[in-house]
Amino acid sequence: MATSPLVSTEWLAARLSSPDVVVVNAWLPPVGQPDAQPEYAQEHIPGAIFFDVNALSDQASDLPHMLPPAHVFSSMMRKLGIGDGQTIVVYDGMGLYSAARVWWTFRAMGVERVHVLNGGLPKWKAEGHPLEDLPPVPRGERHFSARLDNSLVADLEKVRRALASGAQVLDARSRSRFSGAEAEPRAGLKSGHMPGARNLPFTELLEGGCLRPAVELSAAFDAAGIDRGKPVITTCGSGVTAAILSLALAEAGQTKAPVYDGSWSEWGAHPDTEVAQGDA
């Protein structure tokens, strides 16, 4: 059984036919490409379940792809045929992007046996592992019991309290967006960052679509001024790449790094939030 939040392509290939392993294809259009289409219909890992992050989110929220209520998520997963006790392996078509968000979503809903396929579909394909283009096979409903783990989720007030107390908040956006030199891709948002937050662009934790080795991740967090022995809240534009930071923290030994679900989509639009500009 894997103890890392990551599994390798070799690990998954050896267990692809296991009834206890369920493969999930995470999908979310990249920011600025709302018309991008999922690759699932053309190619996916055999037996993978399609997980549309936008569709499987809180439809009552004005903020993008927020966590749904636990009972709603339970119902969604039952209909997909995902049940309690399975080992869930999440991947995406970019290597590592939306898969981390779906990994965090399952963890926030109380699932412990969930992992990310390191390198995702690009690495799987490059190594010649099997693919299929078949429509999803109907699965019978399974019992899925979600229980929200509030220690893995941060809201606006929790982030405000953390910043006021000097606790660690780490922003995954690019350095130019963090400093305010570059405008936000979502219209109507202020430019800059939360006063007191630190910056570590998620791209600096990746290499070839894979998460860097744990020793390199630890060094990157150290260089960003993060004390991995203390709590860290991660944030980004809309709670997606923040999950990459939380995944990397988990790989480096920090298993509880809550994601600010609303992230800059909420903070940057709120009339009563403070914004700083320049480097941290």
GUMAR-994427 format. One record per residue (C-alpha): residue in one letter; x, y, z; chain; residue number from 1. Coordinates in Angstrom, 3 decimals, m for minus. Layout:
<pts>
(A, (X, Y, Z), A, NUM)
...
</pts>
This chain:
<pts>
(M, (0.000, 0.000, 0.000), A, 1)
(A, (1.389, 3.388, m0.988), A, 2)
(T, (2.122, 5.765, 1.904), A, 3)
(S, (2.998, 8.760, m0.275), A, 4)
(P, (0.197, 10.943, m1.674), A, 5)
(L, (1.680, 10.005, m5.063), A, 6)
(V, (1.723, 6.745, m6.960), A, 7)
(S, (3.894, 5.972, m9.971), A, 8)
(T, (2.732, 4.843, m13.379), A, 9)
(E, (4.393, 1.490, m12.683), A, 10)
(W, (2.429, 1.137, m9.434), A, 11)
(L, (m0.868, 1.796, m11.177), A, 12)
(A, (m0.109, m0.378, m14.219), A, 13)
(A, (0.477, m3.337, m11.900), A, 14)
(R, (m2.865, m2.792, m10.144), A, 15)
(L, (m5.094, m1.559, m12.961), A, 16)
(S, (m7.319, m4.639, m12.843), A, 17)
(S, (m7.642, m4.669, m9.059), A, 18)
(P, (m11.282, m4.340, m7.950), A, 19)
(D, (m10.162, m2.240, m4.973), A, 20)
(V, (m8.464, 0.430, m7.134), A, 21)
(V, (m10.585, 3.070, m8.865), A, 22)
(V, (m8.980, 5.450, m11.364), A, 23)
(V, (m10.385, 8.968, m11.657), A, 24)
(N, (m9.739, 11.306, m14.593), A, 25)
(A, (m9.856, 14.860, m13.210), A, 26)
(W, (m10.888, 17.577, m15.628), A, 27)
(L, (m10.906, 21.351, m15.364), A, 28)
(P, (m10.351, 23.820, m18.228), A, 29)
(P, (m7.196, 25.882, m17.687), A, 30)
(V, (m7.762, 29.521, m16.685), A, 31)
(G, (m8.232, 31.582, m19.826), A, 32)
(Q, (m9.300, 28.550, m21.885), A, 33)
(P, (m12.963, 28.089, m20.941), A, 34)
(D, (m13.763, 26.333, m24.231), A, 35)
(A, (m11.060, 23.690, m23.849), A, 36)
(Q, (m12.467, 20.183, m24.142), A, 37)
(P, (m11.546, 17.135, m22.055), A, 38)
(E, (m9.438, 14.454, m23.670), A, 39)
(Y, (m11.494, 11.676, m22.046), A, 40)
(A, (m13.527, 10.798, m25.176), A, 41)
(Q, (m10.345, 10.451, m27.247), A, 42)
(E, (m8.173, 8.658, m24.707), A, 43)
(H, (m8.161, 7.757, m21.061), A, 44)
(I, (m6.708, 5.155, m18.749), A, 45)
(P, (m8.829, 1.988, m19.049), A, 46)
(G, (m11.786, 2.025, m16.673), A, 47)
(A, (m11.195, 5.604, m15.530), A, 48)
(I, (m14.155, 7.542, m14.135), A, 49)
(F, (m14.555, 11.058, m15.521), A, 50)
(F, (m14.563, 13.732, m12.785), A, 51)
(D, (m15.623, 17.181, m14.028), A, 52)
(V, (m14.445, 19.549, m11.280), A, 53)
(N, (m16.878, 22.309, m12.267), A, 54)
(A, (m19.884, 19.998, m12.504), A, 55)
(L, (m19.081, 18.206, m9.246), A, 56)
(S, (m18.843, 21.397, m7.196), A, 57)
(D, (m21.202, 23.610, m5.209), A, 58)
(Q, (m23.667, 24.787, m7.835), A, 59)
(A, (m25.197, 27.273, m5.389), A, 60)
(S, (m21.956, 29.251, m4.976), A, 61)
(D, (m21.016, 32.285, m7.054), A, 62)
(L, (m17.345, 31.345, m6.620), A, 63)
(P, (m15.680, 28.890, m9.016), A, 64)
(H, (m15.705, 25.146, m8.237), A, 65)
(M, (m16.216, 25.408, m4.476), A, 66)
(L, (m16.546, 22.248, m2.391), A, 67)
(P, (m20.125, 21.010, m2.329), A, 68)
(P, (m21.821, 20.076, 0.958), A, 69)
(A, (m20.735, 16.640, 2.174), A, 70)
(H, (m24.140, 15.010, 1.639), A, 71)
(V, (m24.255, 16.328, m1.938), A, 72)
(F, (m20.735, 15.029, m2.627), A, 73)
(S, (m21.729, 11.634, m1.222), A, 74)
(S, (m24.643, 11.457, m3.649), A, 75)
(M, (m22.422, 12.512, m6.573), A, 76)
(M, (m19.826, 9.827, m5.811), A, 77)
(R, (m22.448, 7.088, m5.372), A, 78)
(K, (m23.798, 7.867, m8.834), A, 79)
(L, (m20.275, 7.633, m10.262), A, 80)
(G, (m19.826, 4.233, m8.656), A, 81)
(I, (m17.141, 5.329, m6.207), A, 82)
(G, (m17.532, 3.803, m2.762), A, 83)
(D, (m16.067, 3.547, 0.696), A, 84)
(G, (m12.941, 1.443, 1.141), A, 85)
(Q, (m11.587, 1.808, m2.377), A, 86)
(T, (m8.140, 3.132, m3.199), A, 87)
(I, (m8.643, 6.149, m5.455), A, 88)
(V, (m5.963, 7.185, m7.955), A, 89)
(V, (m6.508, 10.574, m9.598), A, 90)
(Y, (m4.815, 11.795, m12.764), A, 91)
(D, (m5.265, 14.568, m15.312), A, 92)
(G, (m4.283, 15.254, m18.903), A, 93)
(M, (m1.728, 17.963, m18.128), A, 94)
(G, (0.566, 15.894, m15.917), A, 95)
(L, (m0.297, 17.573, m12.643), A, 96)
(Y, (m2.962, 20.256, m12.450), A, 97)
(S, (m6.580, 19.480, m11.567), A, 98)
(A, (m5.670, 16.055, m10.162), A, 99)
(A, (m4.316, 17.716, m7.023), A, 100)
(R, (m7.599, 19.584, m6.525), A, 101)
(V, (m9.577, 16.332, m6.789), A, 102)
(W, (m7.112, 14.581, m4.432), A, 103)
(W, (m7.651, 17.354, m1.890), A, 104)
(T, (m11.429, 17.223, m2.419), A, 105)
(F, (m11.536, 13.538, m1.526), A, 106)
(R, (m9.276, 14.113, 1.474), A, 107)
(A, (m11.429, 17.023, 2.638), A, 108)
(M, (m14.417, 14.670, 2.411), A, 109)
(G, (m12.727, 12.206, 4.747), A, 110)
(V, (m11.143, 9.786, 2.244), A, 111)
(E, (m7.694, 8.615, 3.319), A, 112)
(R, (m6.828, 6.162, 0.544), A, 113)
(V, (m6.522, 8.642, m2.298), A, 114)
(H, (m3.429, 9.339, m4.388), A, 115)
(V, (m2.295, 11.310, m7.420), A, 116)
(L, (m0.725, 9.600, m10.429), A, 117)
(N, (2.602, 11.394, m10.691), A, 118)
(G, (3.041, 12.645, m14.252), A, 119)
(G, (m0.567, 11.923, m15.164), A, 120)
(L, (m1.685, 10.999, m18.648), A, 121)
(P, (1.413, 12.375, m20.467), A, 122)
(K, (3.768, 10.075, m18.525), A, 123)
(W, (1.368, 7.131, m18.797), A, 124)
(K, (1.234, 7.561, m22.585), A, 125)
(A, (4.977, 8.136, m22.987), A, 126)
(E, (5.673, 4.818, m21.281), A, 127)
(G, (3.299, 2.926, m23.558), A, 128)
(H, (0.715, 1.929, m20.984), A, 129)
(P, (m2.757, 1.020, m22.270), A, 130)
(L, (m5.385, 3.586, m23.228), A, 131)
(E, (m8.975, 3.363, m24.363), A, 132)
(D, (m11.522, 5.654, m26.003), A, 133)
(L, (m14.657, 3.824, m24.865), A, 134)
(P, (m17.532, 5.653, m23.197), A, 135)
(P, (m17.721, 5.154, m19.448), A, 136)
(V, (m19.051, 1.753, m18.444), A, 137)
(P, (m22.146, 2.180, m16.271), A, 138)
(R, (m21.299, 1.300, m12.695), A, 139)
(G, (m23.687, 0.290, m9.993), A, 140)
(E, (m24.099, 2.738, m7.153), A, 141)
(R, (m21.834, 2.124, m4.173), A, 142)
(H, (m22.143, 3.427, m0.653), A, 143)
(F, (m20.029, 6.544, m0.158), A, 144)
(S, (m20.057, 8.403, 3.143), A, 145)
(A, (m18.445, 11.845, 3.027), A, 146)
(R, (m17.543, 13.592, 6.263), A, 147)
(L, (m16.069, 17.059, 5.881), A, 148)
(D, (m12.659, 17.385, 7.549), A, 149)
(N, (m12.627, 21.062, 8.512), A, 150)
(S, (m8.912, 20.872, 9.339), A, 151)
(L, (m8.196, 20.634, 5.600), A, 152)
(V, (m10.412, 23.521, 4.496), A, 153)
(A, (m9.949, 27.256, 5.067), A, 154)
(D, (m12.564, 29.940, 4.530), A, 155)
(L, (m12.230, 33.726, 4.460), A, 156)
(E, (m12.462, 34.176, 8.218), A, 157)
(K, (m9.994, 31.388, 8.971), A, 158)
(V, (m7.485, 32.998, 6.605), A, 159)
(R, (m8.059, 36.423, 8.149), A, 160)
(R, (m7.388, 35.032, 11.620), A, 161)
(A, (m4.286, 33.211, 10.387), A, 162)
(L, (m2.825, 36.350, 8.835), A, 163)
(A, (m3.657, 38.449, 11.903), A, 164)
(S, (m1.832, 35.975, 14.142), A, 165)
(G, (1.217, 35.741, 11.879), A, 166)
(A, (0.433, 32.179, 10.787), A, 167)
(Q, (1.693, 30.910, 7.446), A, 168)
(V, (m0.309, 31.479, 4.258), A, 169)
(L, (1.367, 30.363, 1.034), A, 170)
(D, (0.221, 31.588, m2.385), A, 171)
(A, (0.694, 29.377, m5.475), A, 172)
(R, (0.153, 32.098, m8.085), A, 173)
(S, (2.918, 33.430, m10.307), A, 174)
(R, (5.289, 36.004, m8.858), A, 175)
(S, (3.932, 38.717, m11.179), A, 176)
(R, (0.339, 38.090, m10.095), A, 177)
(F, (1.374, 37.918, m6.448), A, 178)
(S, (3.219, 41.246, m6.663), A, 179)
(G, (0.362, 42.896, m8.545), A, 180)
(A, (2.493, 43.605, m11.623), A, 181)
(E, (0.221, 41.358, m13.704), A, 182)
(A, (m3.557, 41.733, m13.794), A, 183)
(E, (m5.684, 38.829, m12.635), A, 184)
(P, (m7.127, 36.631, m15.420), A, 185)
(R, (m10.567, 36.798, m13.813), A, 186)
(A, (m12.304, 40.125, m14.390), A, 187)
(G, (m13.105, 42.396, m11.483), A, 188)
(L, (m10.451, 41.167, m9.060), A, 189)
(K, (m7.939, 43.388, m7.300), A, 190)
(S, (m4.259, 42.804, m8.076), A, 191)
(G, (m1.702, 41.861, m5.450), A, 192)
(H, (m1.689, 39.524, m2.462), A, 193)
(M, (m2.861, 39.106, 1.115), A, 194)
(P, (m0.705, 41.135, 3.513), A, 195)
(G, (1.630, 38.712, 5.262), A, 196)
(A, (1.268, 35.895, 2.723), A, 197)
(R, (4.288, 34.254, 1.140), A, 198)
(N, (4.679, 33.179, m2.461), A, 199)
(L, (5.786, 29.900, m4.030), A, 200)
(P, (4.543, 29.491, m7.613), A, 201)
(F, (3.286, 25.946, m8.086), A, 202)
(T, (5.252, 25.675, m11.348), A, 203)
(E, (8.488, 25.712, m9.339), A, 204)
(L, (7.477, 22.416, m7.701), A, 205)
(L, (6.996, 20.589, m11.003), A, 206)
(E, (9.355, 19.107, m13.540), A, 207)
(G, (8.115, 17.446, m16.712), A, 208)
(G, (4.572, 17.267, m15.373), A, 209)
(C, (5.711, 15.452, m12.231), A, 210)
(L, (6.111, 16.645, m8.679), A, 211)
(R, (9.788, 17.112, m7.844), A, 212)
(P, (11.445, 14.700, m5.384), A, 213)
(A, (10.648, 15.266, m1.711), A, 214)
(V, (14.113, 16.624, m0.893), A, 215)
(E, (13.741, 19.281, m3.608), A, 216)
(L, (10.233, 20.147, m2.422), A, 217)
(S, (11.506, 20.617, 1.112), A, 218)
(A, (14.251, 22.906, m0.144), A, 219)
(A, (11.723, 24.985, m2.111), A, 220)
(F, (9.511, 25.436, 0.955), A, 221)
(D, (12.537, 26.356, 3.045), A, 222)
(A, (13.589, 28.934, 0.448), A, 223)
(A, (10.089, 30.414, 0.529), A, 224)
(G, (10.426, 30.942, 4.278), A, 225)
(I, (7.967, 28.211, 5.244), A, 226)
(D, (8.412, 26.382, 8.537), A, 227)
(R, (7.086, 22.924, 7.687), A, 228)
(G, (6.755, 22.133, 11.371), A, 229)
(K, (3.978, 24.703, 11.695), A, 230)
(P, (0.549, 24.950, 10.020), A, 231)
(V, (0.402, 26.257, 6.454), A, 232)
(I, (m2.714, 27.429, 4.599), A, 233)
(T, (m2.373, 27.300, 0.821), A, 234)
(T, (m4.093, 29.664, m1.602), A, 235)
(C, (m4.069, 30.566, m5.300), A, 236)
(G, (m6.524, 31.983, m7.831), A, 237)
(S, (m9.465, 29.678, m7.228), A, 238)
(G, (m8.306, 26.816, m5.006), A, 239)
(V, (m6.861, 24.573, m7.737), A, 240)
(T, (m3.102, 25.118, m7.816), A, 241)
(A, (m3.160, 25.739, m4.052), A, 242)
(A, (m3.918, 22.020, m3.849), A, 243)
(I, (m0.631, 21.363, m5.671), A, 244)
(L, (1.152, 23.141, m2.813), A, 245)
(S, (m0.785, 21.051, m0.285), A, 246)
(L, (0.068, 17.889, m2.229), A, 247)
(A, (3.742, 18.869, m2.281), A, 248)
(L, (3.653, 19.652, 1.434), A, 249)
(A, (2.167, 16.199, 2.055), A, 250)
(E, (4.927, 14.599, m0.010), A, 251)
(A, (7.457, 16.576, 2.057), A, 252)
(G, (5.901, 15.324, 5.317), A, 253)
(Q, (3.325, 18.027, 6.125), A, 254)
(T, (0.100, 16.020, 5.907), A, 255)
(K, (m2.331, 18.731, 7.030), A, 256)
(A, (m2.146, 21.826, 4.830), A, 257)
(P, (m5.652, 23.274, 4.370), A, 258)
(V, (m6.611, 24.901, 1.087), A, 259)
(Y, (m8.356, 28.273, 1.102), A, 260)
(D, (m11.249, 27.184, m1.073), A, 261)
(G, (m12.330, 30.661, m2.226), A, 262)
(S, (m8.727, 31.809, m2.703), A, 263)
(W, (m8.131, 35.023, m4.690), A, 264)
(S, (m11.479, 34.688, m6.468), A, 265)
(E, (m13.039, 35.514, m3.112), A, 266)
(W, (m10.357, 37.634, m1.447), A, 267)
(G, (m9.669, 39.764, m4.519), A, 268)
(A, (m13.368, 40.516, m5.034), A, 269)
(H, (m14.333, 41.144, m1.408), A, 270)
(P, (m14.896, 44.826, m0.540), A, 271)
(D, (m13.420, 44.508, 2.968), A, 272)
(T, (m10.183, 42.614, 2.346), A, 273)
(E, (m6.769, 44.254, 2.410), A, 274)
(V, (m4.417, 43.858, m0.526), A, 275)
(A, (m0.650, 44.377, m0.636), A, 276)
(Q, (1.524, 44.816, m3.693), A, 277)
(G, (5.191, 44.190, m4.370), A, 278)
(D, (7.209, 41.203, m3.206), A, 279)
(A, (6.419, 39.490, 0.088), A, 280)
</pts>
